[in-house]
Structure formats: C-alpha cells, structure tokens
Amino acid sequence: MTMQDARTEQDLLIETFDGRARRRENRRAFFTAALGAAAVGSAFVYSDPALAQTAVTDADVLNFALNLEYLEAQFYLYAVNGTGLTSDLTASGGGAAGGTVTGGARVDFLTDPLVGAYAREIAADELAHVKFLRTALGTAAVAMPNINISGDANGPFTAAARAAGVVDATGTFNPYASPTDFLLGAFIFEDVGVTAYKGAAPLLTNKTFLEAAAGILAVEAYHAAIVRTTLYSKGVQGLIDATEKISAARDTLDGSPADDPVRGIGGDDDQGIAPSGSGDTLIANLSPLNSNGLAYSRTPGQVLNIVYLSAGAATMGGFFPNGVTGNIKSTG
C-alpha cells in the first residue's frame, strides 16, 4: 500500500464518520417530527389468520413493534453494559410496572473491538427505538413483558440452538460468551426484525407512523447487514453453517407456505449467509431476498412463532415466557 493509498483510505474513513454523524442527527430530527404529526387510532382488518376480521388499531401494531424493541434493546444493552433498560422505559404509558428480565450479561469485546463498536451502535439504536415508540404511543404504550435472554442451559438461546442443530441435544449456546457467539445470537433476531416491520407496514393506516415504521425498518436492515457481513467476513465455515441451520429453524417455526411468490419461494424464504458458486462466479448472500430482489415479510403471528420458539398455536414461550403485552399476542 502506498502513502497515497493510506491517505485516501484515511480521508474516506473521516468522511464516513462525518456522514454517519449527520445521518444520526437527521434521524433524530425525523423521529421528533413524527411524534407530533399525528395521533394513533385508525382501525383496519388484521391480516393474520389468528386475528382475521378483528379491528386492530395503529396503536396495536406499534405496541407489537414495541414488544420486539424491548427484547432487542435488552439483549444489546446487556451485551454492551451488563445492564438493561431503566424502569421508566419498561412501565406502561399509564404507569404500570414493566416485567422482569431473566439472564443477560456483558460481553468481553476486548478480543474483537470492531464487533464491540457495532454492538454499542446497535444498542444505542434499539434504545432510541424504544423511546420513540413509547413517546409516539403515549399513555397507550404497553409495559414491557417478562423477557428471557438467558444464555444458560435452560435459556431460549440454547433451546433455539439445539432445535437448529447448532449445538447438540445437551449442548449450551451462550451468546455472551464471546463476540462471535454474540453475533450468532444477534443473527437470530435481526432478520426477524426486518421481516416483522415489512410485514406490519401495510397494516398501518396513518402515513406518519408508516413513514416512521419504514425508518425503523431501514435501521433494522442496516443492523442485519452488519451482523451478516461480519459473520461472513470471518470466513469460518462453521459460522456460515450455523447461520444456515438457524435460518432453516426459523423457516420451520414460522410455517412458511410451500409456494408464496410474495414472501419467498418454495417455503424457503429465510436465508443464511452461505454463498453460491465458486471462484470467479462466487456470489455472497448478505441480503436475504426473493427472486424479485425484495426483502420478504412475516405476519405478526409468524414473528411470534419464532420468538415464542413454537411452530404451532401459542401465546407465550421462548424469549417471552409469559407472552407479549398488547392485543396482538397469539401465533394463530
């Protein structure tokens, strides 16, 4: 590398950081503007078979999203800080106390500072999402449900890893054990978050909240891309194979249709990061898309199948041992 190349890379890095700072400020300004633009209240007919023909409000959809943001924020905040959301951010809009968090631990990112930097950014973003949705919902915001993010032998991460075949029937998967394990734990969540927001977006009738949901979806997609790219760049076949196993397990849990051209193809609309081809024809799979180059969607019921770790009808389990709070809580 020449000195000119080094200077060029340094200039690009500085420009990237400057651009990130500007985008962060723009995002905060957008969130602030969205808060006062409209009230929650319009109703629609919910498309999930579990709640077919049931009038559900925009508040119900946003509260469903808030449950997912509670889960993600707690996971990332514990991984970064060893502590989670403060009690004022888990209580309902009416003041009822929020649930408890089981598990969670600080990850030693000193062995991989780059992953630590990613984790700190994502944690800050998820915290911002919780605050934004709670402010948007006001007194209608639901309290945080009981959440289990334990990395022990009886925790949901281990249950998910055993079901996927990432560890054997007696093995334990602890996402807080190392930066690499943290990335695999994050992989379980991030693609699900993207599909959840895309699936819920058409259900929102208020355009201001639809725009806000699109903004959060974009951030979740960035997070998913960071996780997928970092795992892929490590070049460890075992990690790549693990993502394929987790992906297959999510497909099984959400009951993907055998043939659905909108959500995916052939019932395999969830994808790991295994590339295709070889040599000069090698194609990475960092963006899980359908044949039209579009991100796929999940209904709220399908999202709950995954976070409850249940392929059948369920109202609780997995990462939400007593279910989520709000009106959308059944897998159907």
C-alpha positions as CSV (number, residue, x, y, z in Angstrom):
1,M,0.0,0.0,0.0
2,T,1.4,3.4,-1.0
3,M,1.3,6.5,1.2
4,Q,-1.2,8.0,-1.2
5,D,-3.5,4.9,-0.8
6,A,-3.2,5.3,3.0
7,R,-4.2,9.0,2.8
8,T,-7.1,8.1,0.6
9,E,-8.4,5.5,3.0
10,Q,-8.0,7.8,5.9
11,D,-9.9,10.6,4.1
12,L,-12.7,8.1,3.2
13,L,-12.9,6.9,6.8
14,I,-13.2,10.5,8.1
15,E,-15.9,11.3,5.5
16,T,-17.8,8.1,6.5
17,F,-17.8,9.1,10.2
18,D,-18.9,12.7,9.4
19,G,-21.7,11.3,7.2
20,R,-22.8,8.9,10.0
21,A,-23.0,11.8,12.4
22,R,-25.1,13.8,10.0
23,R,-27.4,10.9,9.4
24,R,-27.8,10.3,13.1
25,E,-28.9,13.9,13.6
26,N,-31.3,13.7,10.6
27,R,-32.8,10.5,12.1
28,R,-33.3,12.2,15.5
29,A,-35.0,15.2,13.8
30,F,-37.3,12.8,11.8
31,F,-38.3,10.9,14.9
32,T,-39.1,14.2,16.7
33,A,-41.1,15.5,13.8
34,A,-43.1,12.2,13.6
35,L,-44.1,12.3,17.2
36,G,-46.3,15.4,16.9
37,A,-47.6,14.8,13.4
38,A,-50.5,12.5,14.1
39,A,-52.4,10.6,16.8
40,V,-52.8,6.9,16.9
41,G,-56.3,5.5,16.4
42,S,-57.3,4.4,12.9
43,A,-58.5,0.8,12.6
44,F,-58.1,-1.9,10.0
45,V,-58.8,-5.6,9.4
46,Y,-55.8,-7.5,10.6
47,S,-54.4,-9.9,8.0
48,D,-53.0,-12.5,10.4
49,P,-55.3,-15.6,10.4
50,A,-55.2,-15.6,14.2
51,L,-57.0,-12.3,14.3
52,A,-58.8,-12.3,11.0
53,Q,-61.8,-9.9,10.8
54,T,-60.7,-8.3,14.0
55,A,-60.4,-4.5,14.1
56,V,-56.9,-3.6,15.2
57,T,-55.7,-0.1,15.6
58,D,-52.4,1.5,14.7
59,A,-51.6,1.6,18.4
60,D,-51.9,-2.2,18.5
61,V,-49.4,-2.5,15.6
62,L,-47.0,-0.1,17.2
63,N,-47.3,-1.8,20.6
64,F,-46.5,-5.1,18.9
65,A,-43.4,-3.5,17.5
66,L,-42.6,-2.1,20.9
67,N,-42.5,-5.6,22.4
68,L,-39.9,-6.6,19.8
69,E,-37.9,-3.4,20.5
70,Y,-38.0,-4.2,24.3
71,L,-36.5,-7.6,23.5
72,E,-33.8,-6.3,21.2
73,A,-32.9,-3.4,23.4
74,Q,-32.5,-5.6,26.5
75,F,-30.3,-8.1,24.6
76,Y,-27.9,-5.4,23.2
77,L,-27.8,-3.2,26.3
78,Y,-26.9,-6.2,28.5
79,A,-24.3,-7.3,26.0
80,V,-22.7,-3.9,26.0
81,N,-23.3,-2.6,29.5
82,G,-24.2,-5.6,31.6
83,T,-27.5,-3.8,32.5
84,G,-30.7,-3.2,30.6
85,L,-33.5,-0.6,30.2
86,T,-34.3,1.5,33.2
87,S,-37.7,1.0,34.9
88,D,-39.1,4.2,33.5
89,L,-38.7,2.8,30.0
90,T,-40.4,-0.5,30.8
91,A,-43.5,0.7,32.6
92,S,-46.7,1.2,30.6
93,G,-47.8,4.6,29.4
94,G,-50.2,4.6,32.3
95,G,-47.5,3.9,34.9
96,A,-48.0,0.1,35.5
97,A,-44.7,-1.6,36.2
98,G,-42.9,-3.5,33.5
99,G,-41.9,-7.1,33.6
100,T,-38.6,-8.7,34.6
101,V,-35.6,-9.7,32.5
102,T,-34.1,-13.2,33.0
103,G,-30.4,-13.5,32.1
104,G,-28.3,-11.1,30.1
105,A,-24.6,-10.5,30.6
106,R,-21.8,-8.2,29.4
107,V,-19.7,-9.5,26.5
108,D,-16.0,-9.1,26.6
109,F,-15.5,-7.3,23.4
110,L,-11.8,-6.6,24.0
111,T,-10.9,-9.6,21.9
112,D,-12.8,-8.1,18.9
113,P,-13.1,-4.3,19.3
114,L,-14.8,-4.0,15.9
115,V,-17.7,-6.2,16.9
116,G,-17.8,-4.2,20.2
117,A,-18.2,-0.9,18.2
118,Y,-21.0,-2.5,16.2
119,A,-22.7,-3.7,19.4
120,R,-22.6,-0.3,21.0
121,E,-24.1,1.4,18.0
122,I,-26.9,-1.2,17.7
123,A,-27.6,-0.9,21.4
124,A,-28.0,2.9,21.1
125,D,-30.3,2.5,18.1
126,E,-32.6,0.0,19.9
127,L,-32.7,2.2,22.9
128,A,-33.8,5.1,20.7
129,H,-36.5,2.9,19.1
130,V,-38.0,2.0,22.5
131,K,-38.0,5.7,23.5
132,F,-39.5,6.8,20.2
133,L,-42.3,4.2,20.1
134,R,-43.2,4.9,23.8
135,T,-43.4,8.6,23.1
136,A,-45.5,8.1,20.0
137,L,-47.9,5.8,21.8
138,G,-48.1,8.0,25.0
139,T,-50.5,6.6,27.6
140,A,-51.3,3.7,25.2
141,A,-47.8,2.3,25.4
142,V,-47.8,-1.2,26.8
143,A,-45.5,-2.3,29.6
144,M,-42.5,-4.5,28.8
145,P,-43.5,-8.2,29.3
146,N,-41.3,-10.7,31.1
147,I,-38.3,-11.3,28.9
148,N,-35.9,-14.2,28.9
149,I,-32.5,-13.6,27.3
150,S,-30.6,-16.1,29.4
151,G,-27.5,-17.9,27.9
152,D,-27.7,-20.8,30.2
153,A,-28.6,-24.4,29.5
154,N,-32.3,-23.7,30.1
155,G,-32.5,-20.4,28.3
156,P,-34.2,-19.7,24.9
157,F,-30.9,-19.2,23.1
158,T,-29.8,-22.7,24.0
159,A,-33.3,-24.0,23.1
160,A,-33.1,-22.3,19.7
161,A,-29.6,-23.5,19.1
162,R,-30.5,-27.1,20.0
163,A,-33.6,-27.1,17.8
164,A,-31.5,-25.7,14.9
165,G,-28.7,-28.2,15.4
166,V,-26.1,-25.5,16.1
167,V,-25.3,-27.4,19.4
168,D,-26.2,-31.0,20.2
169,A,-29.1,-32.1,22.4
170,T,-27.1,-31.5,25.6
171,G,-25.1,-28.5,24.4
172,T,-25.4,-24.9,25.6
173,F,-25.3,-21.8,23.5
174,N,-24.4,-18.6,25.4
175,P,-24.4,-15.5,23.2
176,Y,-22.5,-13.6,25.8
177,A,-19.5,-16.0,25.9
178,S,-17.6,-14.2,23.1
179,P,-18.0,-11.6,20.4
180,T,-18.5,-14.4,17.8
181,D,-21.2,-16.0,19.9
182,F,-22.8,-12.6,20.3
183,L,-23.0,-12.2,16.6
184,L,-24.8,-15.5,16.2
185,G,-27.2,-14.5,19.0
186,A,-27.9,-11.2,17.1
187,F,-28.4,-13.2,13.9
188,I,-31.4,-14.9,15.5
189,F,-33.1,-11.5,16.0
190,E,-32.0,-9.2,13.2
191,D,-33.5,-10.8,10.1
192,V,-36.7,-11.4,12.0
193,G,-36.9,-7.7,12.9
194,V,-36.6,-6.7,9.2
195,T,-39.4,-9.1,8.1
196,A,-41.6,-8.0,11.0
197,Y,-41.5,-4.3,10.1
198,K,-42.0,-5.0,6.4
199,G,-45.0,-7.3,7.2
200,A,-46.6,-4.8,9.6
201,A,-46.1,-1.7,7.5
202,P,-49.1,-2.3,5.2
203,L,-51.3,-2.6,8.3
204,L,-50.6,1.0,9.4
205,T,-53.2,3.5,8.2
206,N,-51.5,6.6,9.5
207,K,-48.9,7.8,7.0
208,T,-46.8,9.5,9.6
209,F,-46.5,6.2,11.5
210,L,-46.0,4.3,8.3
211,E,-43.0,6.6,7.5
212,A,-41.7,6.1,11.0
213,A,-42.0,2.3,10.7
214,A,-40.2,2.5,7.3
215,G,-37.4,4.4,9.0
216,I,-37.1,1.8,11.8
217,L,-37.2,-1.0,9.2
218,A,-34.3,0.6,7.4
219,V,-32.2,0.8,10.6
220,E,-33.0,-2.8,11.4
221,A,-31.9,-3.8,7.9
222,Y,-28.6,-2.0,8.5
223,H,-28.2,-3.9,11.7
224,A,-28.9,-7.2,9.9
225,A,-26.4,-6.3,7.2
226,I,-23.7,-5.6,9.8
227,V,-24.3,-8.9,11.5
228,R,-24.5,-10.9,8.3
229,T,-21.4,-9.2,6.7
230,T,-19.3,-9.6,9.9
231,L,-20.1,-13.3,10.2
232,Y,-19.4,-13.8,6.5
233,S,-16.1,-11.9,6.6
234,K,-14.8,-14.1,9.4
235,G,-14.6,-16.8,6.7
236,V,-15.3,-19.6,9.2
237,Q,-17.3,-22.4,7.6
238,G,-18.7,-23.4,11.0
239,L,-20.2,-19.9,11.4
240,I,-21.7,-20.0,7.9
241,D,-23.2,-23.4,8.5
242,A,-24.7,-22.2,11.8
243,T,-26.5,-19.4,10.1
244,E,-28.0,-21.8,7.6
245,K,-29.2,-24.0,10.4
246,I,-30.7,-21.1,12.3
247,S,-32.4,-19.9,9.1
248,A,-33.9,-23.4,8.4
249,A,-35.2,-23.5,12.0
250,R,-36.9,-20.1,11.5
251,D,-38.5,-21.3,8.3
252,T,-39.8,-24.3,10.2
253,L,-41.1,-22.2,13.1
254,D,-42.9,-19.6,11.0
255,G,-44.7,-22.2,8.9
256,S,-43.6,-20.7,5.6
257,P,-46.0,-21.6,2.8
258,A,-44.9,-24.2,0.2
259,D,-45.2,-21.6,-2.6
260,D,-45.5,-17.9,-1.9
261,P,-44.2,-15.6,-4.6
262,V,-44.7,-12.5,-2.4
263,R,-42.9,-13.6,0.8
264,G,-40.5,-16.1,-0.8
265,I,-40.0,-19.2,-2.9
266,G,-40.7,-22.8,-2.2
267,G,-41.2,-22.3,1.5
268,D,-37.5,-21.3,2.0
269,D,-37.9,-17.5,2.4
270,D,-35.4,-17.3,5.2
271,Q,-31.7,-17.5,4.3
272,G,-28.4,-17.9,6.0
273,I,-25.2,-16.4,4.6
274,A,-23.8,-19.3,2.6
275,P,-22.6,-18.1,-0.8
276,S,-23.3,-19.8,-4.1
277,G,-20.9,-20.6,-6.9
278,S,-17.2,-20.6,-6.6
279,G,-14.1,-18.8,-7.8
280,D,-14.9,-16.0,-10.2
281,T,-18.6,-16.9,-10.0
282,L,-18.8,-16.8,-6.2
283,I,-21.9,-14.8,-5.1
284,A,-22.3,-13.7,-1.5
285,N,-25.7,-13.8,0.2
286,L,-25.5,-10.8,2.5
287,S,-29.1,-9.6,1.6
288,P,-31.8,-12.3,2.0
289,L,-34.1,-11.5,-0.9
290,N,-36.7,-13.2,-3.0
291,S,-36.4,-13.7,-6.8
292,N,-37.6,-10.1,-7.4
293,G,-34.8,-8.7,-5.2
294,L,-37.2,-7.8,-2.4
295,A,-37.0,-8.4,1.3
296,Y,-39.7,-10.8,2.4
297,S,-42.4,-10.2,5.0
298,R,-43.7,-12.0,8.0
299,T,-47.1,-11.6,9.6
300,P,-47.1,-10.8,13.4
301,G,-48.2,-14.3,14.0
302,Q,-45.2,-15.8,12.2
303,V,-42.9,-13.4,14.1
304,L,-44.4,-14.7,17.4
305,N,-43.9,-18.3,16.3
306,I,-40.2,-17.5,16.1
307,V,-39.8,-15.5,19.3
308,Y,-42.0,-18.0,21.2
309,L,-39.9,-20.9,19.7
310,S,-43.2,-22.6,18.8
311,A,-44.3,-23.8,15.4
312,G,-47.9,-24.3,16.5
313,A,-50.5,-22.1,18.1
314,A,-49.1,-20.4,21.1
315,T,-49.5,-17.3,23.3
316,M,-46.2,-17.5,25.2
317,G,-42.8,-19.1,25.3
318,G,-39.2,-18.7,24.3
319,F,-37.9,-15.2,24.7
320,F,-41.3,-14.1,26.1
321,P,-42.1,-16.8,28.7
322,N,-45.5,-15.2,29.6
323,G,-46.2,-13.8,26.1
324,V,-46.1,-10.3,24.8
325,T,-48.2,-7.4,26.0
326,G,-50.9,-5.8,23.9
327,N,-53.7,-7.0,21.7
328,I,-51.5,-8.9,19.2
329,K,-50.2,-11.8,21.2
330,S,-51.2,-15.1,19.6
331,T,-49.4,-17.0,16.8
332,G,-52.7,-18.4,15.5
